[in-house]
Amino acid sequence: MDNYFLNTFACNTLLVEGQPQRRTPSEWLADPRTHQGSIEGFFSSGILDFAAGEAGRAYPALRGFRRRIAYIKPDYFVIADQVDASSPVEIEWLLHTTCPLEVAEEGRAYIRGEGCGLEVHCLEPSQVGQGRTPAALEAERTDYLSLSQRGERLHFLAVLVPRPVGGRSNLRPEQISGRGGRGVKVTRAGSSDWVLWRDLETEALNIEGMRSDASLVFVRRGARAATAVYGLMGGTYLHLRTELIRADQPVDMVFHQGPSRLSALVRASAPCTLRLAAGTRPRSLKLDGRLLAEGEYSYAPQGRRLSLKLEPGRHELEVNLR
């Protein structure tokens, strides 16, 4: 393959009908903005990192290619791709490695490094392909994993789990789906995680009782139901048996809910009112390290909702309930 190292085939991205992204000078220089990708979202916290990008303009045959990645610290990554084309096309999803690649049973592969490795759980599709890169020199050729599908609207979903060589992860990922979205449930001893993605063409998702308009929803429930973590990326509400989060403008946030303490990291792009489920009236509330007076927030006992106003920016909220 000519100019292999300059080709899309050498990257962890997509090939469309075996063809790379636009890459000739005439294609790019005619109007670079026509072909450029864009960052659609980014958020970082102590438990969850999230990034989303759009690269559909880089492929002549695609109307859209949205990649969303969640890093659930420190245990695993979830990669969710949605591809939209104007007519049925063959899409090949690539994951490269300079370390040995072993394809195990259907839907699983393992990359073996020095002292550590990476489990790759391919959930959609689950049929895993394997190949060698076509670099000119044999010494420069490496393994790659591929997933292939054909259609107009396609989804790819994979979970990447780092682990020590010789060890085995106790995480058990499985694909789940519902109305307006799809995602993965990851079970481990003592807790379960749900990482859910809203389909781009829908306004909201409803999966296993979780309803939201966010691009990504994260839920962690422990053995004790009173202790939980919720994540919301680019959304205004999260409902799970009751409304847990409600904002009048889209926010990115992580919300820790315990029996005696609540905490949240919130990023708001516009002034908003945020409402959180709280079992009792707060004894104290700090916003960005400052203790708020009771008149600076409100609590509704009937609905058990804490409400406060936020200015644009990144905020830390700490609430003591007892």
C-alpha positions in Angstrom: 0.0 0.0 0.0 1.5 3.3 -1.1 2.3 5.8 1.7 0.9 3.4 4.3 2.0 5.5 7.2 0.0 8.5 5.8 -3.1 6.4 5.2 -6.2 6.0 7.4 -5.5 2.2 7.4 -2.6 2.9 9.8 -4.9 4.5 12.4 -7.5 3.3 14.9 -10.5 4.5 12.9 -12.7 3.4 10.0 -12.3 2.3 6.4 -15.3 2.9 4.1 -15.5 0.4 1.2 -11.9 -0.2 1.9 -11.1 3.5 1.3 -9.4 6.0 3.6 -10.3 9.5 4.6 -9.8 12.3 2.1 -6.0 12.9 2.2 -4.8 14.4 -1.1 -3.7 18.0 -1.1 -6.3 19.0 -3.6 -9.1 17.4 -1.5 -7.9 19.2 1.7 -6.8 22.5 0.4 -10.0 23.2 -1.7 -11.8 23.9 1.6 -10.2 22.3 4.7 -13.3 23.1 6.8 -15.4 20.8 4.5 -13.4 17.8 5.6 -12.2 18.5 9.1 -13.4 16.7 12.2 -14.7 18.4 15.3 -14.7 17.8 19.0 -18.3 17.6 20.1 -17.8 17.1 23.9 -15.2 16.6 26.6 -15.4 16.2 30.4 -13.0 14.9 33.0 -13.6 13.9 36.6 -12.2 11.6 39.2 -14.4 8.7 38.2 -15.3 9.3 34.5 -13.7 10.9 31.5 -15.7 11.5 28.3 -14.9 12.6 24.8 -16.9 12.8 21.6 -15.9 13.7 18.1 -17.4 13.9 14.6 -15.4 12.9 11.6 -18.1 12.1 8.9 -16.9 14.9 6.7 -13.6 13.2 6.2 -15.2 10.3 4.3 -16.8 11.0 0.9 -19.4 8.2 1.4 -20.5 9.2 4.9 -23.1 11.7 6.2 -21.8 11.2 9.8 -19.3 9.4 12.0 -19.6 10.1 15.7 -17.1 8.5 18.1 -17.8 8.7 21.8 -15.4 7.3 24.4 -15.9 6.9 28.1 -13.0 6.0 30.5 -14.4 4.6 33.7 -11.4 5.0 36.0 -9.3 3.1 36.5 -10.9 0.0 35.1 -12.1 0.2 31.5 -12.8 2.2 28.4 -16.0 2.0 26.3 -15.9 3.1 22.6 -19.2 3.7 20.9 -19.3 4.6 17.2 -22.3 5.6 15.1 -21.9 5.7 11.3 -24.5 7.1 8.9 -24.2 6.8 5.1 -26.4 7.9 2.2 -26.5 4.3 0.9 -25.4 0.9 2.2 -21.6 0.7 2.5 -19.0 -1.7 4.0 -17.4 -0.3 7.2 -14.3 -1.8 8.7 -13.4 -0.7 12.3 -9.7 -0.9 13.1 -7.7 -1.3 16.3 -3.9 -1.5 15.9 -1.3 -2.8 18.3 2.5 -3.2 18.3 2.2 -6.1 20.7 1.0 -9.7 20.0 -2.7 -10.0 19.3 -4.7 -13.1 20.2 -8.3 -13.6 19.1 -10.1 -15.8 21.6 -13.7 -16.9 21.5 -16.2 -14.8 19.5 -16.3 -11.2 20.6 -13.0 -11.3 22.6 -9.4 -10.6 21.9 -6.3 -10.0 24.0 -3.3 -7.8 23.4 -0.2 -9.0 25.3 2.3 -6.4 26.3 5.3 -6.4 28.6 4.0 -6.7 32.1 0.4 -5.8 31.1 -2.2 -6.5 28.6 -5.5 -5.4 27.2 -8.8 -7.4 27.0 -10.9 -6.2 24.0 -14.6 -7.1 24.3 -16.3 -6.6 20.9 -20.0 -6.3 21.5 -21.4 -4.9 18.3 -20.5 -6.6 16.0 -19.1 -9.6 17.8 -17.3 -11.3 14.9 -13.6 -10.3 15.2 -11.1 -10.3 12.3 -7.3 -10.2 12.5 -4.6 -9.1 10.1 -1.1 -7.7 9.6 -0.5 -4.2 8.4 0.9 -3.7 4.8 4.0 -1.7 5.8 6.8 -2.0 3.2 9.3 -3.5 5.7 8.4 -6.7 7.5 10.0 -5.4 10.7 7.5 -2.5 10.6 4.4 -4.7 10.2 2.1 -5.1 13.2 -1.1 -6.8 14.1 -4.6 -5.2 13.9 -8.0 -6.2 15.0 -11.0 -5.4 12.7 -14.8 -5.4 12.9 -16.9 -5.3 9.7 -20.5 -4.4 8.9 -22.5 -3.3 5.9 -25.4 -0.9 6.0 -26.6 2.7 6.0 -26.8 3.3 9.8 -24.3 1.2 11.8 -23.1 1.0 15.4 -19.8 -0.3 16.8 -19.4 -1.0 20.5 -16.3 -2.2 22.3 -15.0 -2.4 25.9 -11.2 -2.2 26.5 -10.0 -3.6 29.9 -6.3 -3.2 30.9 -5.0 -5.9 33.2 -1.7 -7.5 34.3 -0.2 -10.2 32.1 -1.2 -13.6 33.6 -4.1 -12.0 35.5 -7.7 -12.0 34.5 -10.2 -9.2 34.9 -13.3 -9.8 37.0 -15.3 -7.4 34.9 -18.1 -8.9 32.8 -19.4 -6.6 30.1 -22.6 -7.3 28.2 -24.4 -5.3 25.6 -27.8 -3.8 26.4 -30.3 -1.8 24.4 -33.6 -0.2 24.6 -35.6 2.6 23.1 -33.5 5.4 21.7 -30.1 4.1 22.6 -27.8 1.2 23.5 -24.9 0.6 25.8 -23.1 -1.8 28.1 -23.6 -3.2 31.5 -20.4 -4.1 33.4 -20.8 -6.4 36.4 -18.1 -7.0 39.1 -18.1 -8.2 42.7 -20.2 -5.8 44.7 -21.4 -3.4 42.0 -22.7 -2.9 38.5 -22.1 -0.2 36.0 -24.3 1.0 33.1 -22.7 3.1 30.3 -25.5 4.2 27.9 -25.3 6.1 24.7 -28.3 8.0 23.1 -28.7 7.4 19.4 -28.0 10.6 17.6 -31.3 10.6 15.7 -33.4 10.4 18.9 -34.2 12.9 21.6 -34.0 10.6 24.6 -33.1 7.1 25.6 -35.0 4.6 27.8 -32.9 1.5 28.8 -33.7 -0.8 31.8 -35.7 2.0 33.4 -33.1 4.7 32.9 -34.5 7.7 31.0 -32.4 10.7 29.8 -31.8 13.1 27.0 -28.0 13.0 27.5 -25.5 11.9 25.0 -24.0 9.6 27.6 -25.4 8.3 30.9 -23.3 6.5 33.5 -24.8 4.7 36.5 -23.0 2.8 39.2 -25.0 1.0 41.8 -23.4 -0.8 44.7 -24.6 -3.7 46.9 -26.1 -1.0 49.1 -28.8 0.7 47.0 -28.4 3.9 49.0 -24.9 4.4 47.5 -24.7 5.3 43.8 -22.8 7.4 41.2 -24.5 9.0 38.2 -23.0 10.7 35.2 -24.7 12.9 32.6 -23.0 14.3 29.5 -24.8 16.9 27.6 -28.2 16.4 29.1 -30.9 18.0 31.2 -32.4 15.1 33.2 -31.9 11.6 34.5 -34.8 9.5 35.7 -34.4 6.1 37.4 -37.6 5.2 39.3 -37.6 8.9 40.4 -36.1 12.0 38.9 -32.5 12.2 40.1 -31.2 15.1 38.1 -33.0 18.0 36.4 -31.4 21.1 34.8 -33.0 23.8 32.6 -29.9 23.8 30.4 -27.7 20.9 29.2 -24.9 20.1 31.7 -22.0 17.7 32.0 -21.9 16.3 35.5 -21.0 13.4 37.9 -23.3 13.0 41.0 -22.4 10.9 44.0 -25.4 10.0 46.1 -25.0 8.5 49.6 -27.2 8.2 52.7 -25.6 11.2 54.5 -23.7 13.0 51.8 -24.1 14.2 48.2 -21.5 15.6 46.0 -21.4 16.7 42.4 -19.0 18.0 39.8 -20.9 20.1 37.2 -20.0 22.0 34.1 -22.6 24.4 32.8 -22.3 26.3 29.5 -25.1 28.7 30.4 -26.8 30.0 33.5 -29.0 27.2 34.8 -31.1 25.9 37.7 -30.0 22.5 38.9 -32.3 20.2 40.9 -31.0 17.0 42.6 -32.7 14.3 44.6 -31.9 14.6 48.3 -33.5 12.4 50.9 -33.6 15.1 53.6 -33.0 18.8 54.0 -29.3 19.6 53.9 -27.5 20.5 57.1 -24.9 22.3 55.1 -24.1 23.0 51.4 -20.8 24.2 49.9 -20.5 25.4 46.3 -16.9 25.7 45.0 -15.7 25.6 48.6 -18.0 28.4 49.9 -20.7 27.6 52.5 -24.0 28.8 51.1 -26.7 30.5 53.3 -30.2 28.9 53.2 -31.5 31.7 51.0 -29.0 30.8 48.3 -30.6 27.4 47.6 -33.9 25.8 48.3 -35.3 22.4 49.4 -38.7 21.0 48.7 -39.6 18.4 51.3 -42.6 17.1 49.3 -40.5 16.1 46.3 -37.3 15.8 48.2 -35.5 18.1 45.8 -32.5 20.3 46.3 -32.4 23.3 44.0 -29.8 25.9 43.3 -28.7 28.3 40.5 -25.3 27.9 38.7 -23.4 30.3 36.6 -21.5 29.1 33.5 -18.4 27.2 34.3 -17.2 24.2 36.3 -18.5 23.8 39.8 -18.0 21.5 42.8 -21.0 20.9 45.1 -20.8 19.3 48.6 -23.9 18.5 50.6 -24.1 17.2 54.1 -27.5 15.7 54.9 -26.9 14.6 58.5 
